[in-house]
Amino acid sequence: MSWQEISRILIAFAVIVAVTLLQKQSKLIAAITATMPINVPLAMWILYNSTGGDRSSMREFAQSLALSICPTVGFLLAVWLAFRADMKLGPTLLVGYAVWGVGVLILMALKRRLGLG
């Protein structure tokens, strides 16, 4: 197992512990902690090192990252609306991932048609 894989596991564990502890004090701070960009900098670091810091690759990757946030926002909005409708966790997650999947398909279609990402 590489240091990059170990660091991702350790960071994920630390975030889970932090969210668990923080949610008792502030739901907002717990939510901010849960949605911090952790994987993004790690992925950027890996790509930067694997491409020798090629700026063109980094620009394209950063654009793809920015566009890829849209399905995630859709997931979060769907989950919020599902919980507002008093749905249980399982169905709520299914709805959220369905919306996320549709968002990914739309993003991929836009990429093909408009050359985005």
C-alpha positions as CSV (number, residue, x, y, z in Angstrom):
1,M,0.0,0.0,0.0
2,S,1.4,3.4,-1.0
3,W,1.8,6.4,1.1
4,Q,-0.9,8.1,-0.9
5,E,-3.4,5.4,-0.2
6,I,-2.5,5.3,3.5
7,S,-2.8,9.1,3.8
8,R,-6.3,9.0,2.2
9,I,-7.4,6.4,4.7
10,L,-6.0,8.4,7.6
11,I,-7.6,11.6,6.5
12,A,-10.9,10.0,5.9
13,F,-10.8,8.5,9.4
14,A,-9.9,11.8,10.9
15,V,-12.8,13.5,9.1
16,I,-15.3,10.9,10.3
17,V,-14.1,11.3,13.9
18,A,-14.2,15.1,13.6
19,V,-17.8,15.0,12.1
20,T,-18.9,12.7,14.9
21,L,-17.5,15.0,17.6
22,L,-18.5,18.3,16.0
23,Q,-22.1,17.4,15.2
24,K,-22.8,17.6,18.9
25,Q,-21.7,21.2,19.0
26,S,-22.8,22.5,15.6
27,K,-24.4,20.8,12.7
28,L,-23.1,23.5,10.3
29,I,-19.5,23.0,11.4
30,A,-19.9,19.2,11.1
31,A,-21.4,19.6,7.6
32,I,-18.5,22.0,6.6
33,T,-16.0,19.4,7.8
34,A,-17.8,16.6,6.0
35,T,-17.7,18.5,2.7
36,M,-14.2,19.8,2.9
37,P,-12.2,19.3,-0.3
38,I,-9.9,16.5,0.8
39,N,-9.8,14.1,-2.1
40,V,-9.5,16.9,-4.6
41,P,-6.0,18.2,-3.4
42,L,-4.8,14.6,-3.1
43,A,-5.9,13.9,-6.7
44,M,-4.3,17.1,-7.9
45,W,-1.1,16.2,-6.1
46,I,-1.0,12.7,-7.7
47,L,-1.8,14.1,-11.2
48,Y,0.8,16.9,-10.7
49,N,3.5,14.4,-9.8
50,S,2.5,11.9,-12.5
51,T,2.6,14.6,-15.3
52,G,5.7,16.4,-14.1
53,G,3.6,19.4,-13.2
54,D,2.3,19.8,-16.8
55,R,0.2,23.0,-16.6
56,S,-2.1,22.0,-19.5
57,S,-3.0,18.7,-17.8
58,M,-3.6,20.5,-14.5
59,R,-5.8,23.1,-16.3
60,E,-7.9,20.4,-17.9
61,F,-8.2,18.5,-14.7
62,A,-9.2,21.6,-12.7
63,Q,-11.9,22.3,-15.3
64,S,-13.2,18.8,-15.1
65,L,-13.2,19.0,-11.3
66,A,-15.2,22.2,-11.4
67,L,-17.8,20.7,-13.8
68,S,-17.9,17.5,-11.8
69,I,-19.2,19.3,-8.7
70,C,-22.6,19.8,-10.4
71,P,-23.8,16.2,-10.0
72,T,-22.6,16.3,-6.4
73,V,-24.6,19.4,-5.7
74,G,-27.6,17.6,-7.3
75,F,-27.0,14.7,-5.0
76,L,-27.0,16.9,-1.9
77,L,-30.1,18.8,-3.0
78,A,-32.0,15.5,-3.7
79,V,-31.0,14.2,-0.3
80,W,-32.1,17.4,1.5
81,L,-35.4,17.3,-0.3
82,A,-35.9,13.6,0.4
83,F,-35.2,14.1,4.1
84,R,-37.7,17.0,4.1
85,A,-40.2,14.6,2.7
86,D,-39.5,12.3,5.8
87,M,-37.9,9.6,3.7
88,K,-35.7,7.0,5.5
89,L,-31.9,6.9,5.0
90,G,-31.8,4.0,2.5
91,P,-34.4,5.4,0.0
92,T,-32.9,8.9,0.5
93,L,-29.5,7.7,-0.5
94,L,-31.0,5.9,-3.5
95,V,-32.7,9.0,-4.7
96,G,-29.5,11.0,-4.1
97,Y,-27.4,8.6,-6.1
98,A,-30.0,8.4,-8.9
99,V,-29.9,12.2,-9.2
100,W,-26.1,12.1,-9.1
101,G,-26.0,9.4,-11.8
102,V,-28.3,11.4,-14.1
103,G,-26.1,14.5,-13.5
104,V,-23.0,12.5,-14.5
105,L,-24.7,11.3,-17.7
106,I,-25.7,14.8,-18.5
107,L,-22.1,16.0,-17.9
108,M,-20.7,13.3,-20.1
109,A,-23.2,14.2,-22.9
110,L,-22.2,17.8,-22.6
111,K,-18.6,16.8,-22.9
112,R,-19.2,14.9,-26.1
113,R,-21.4,17.6,-27.7
114,L,-19.7,20.8,-26.5
115,G,-16.2,19.5,-25.7
116,L,-16.4,20.4,-22.0
117,G,-14.2,18.9,-19.4
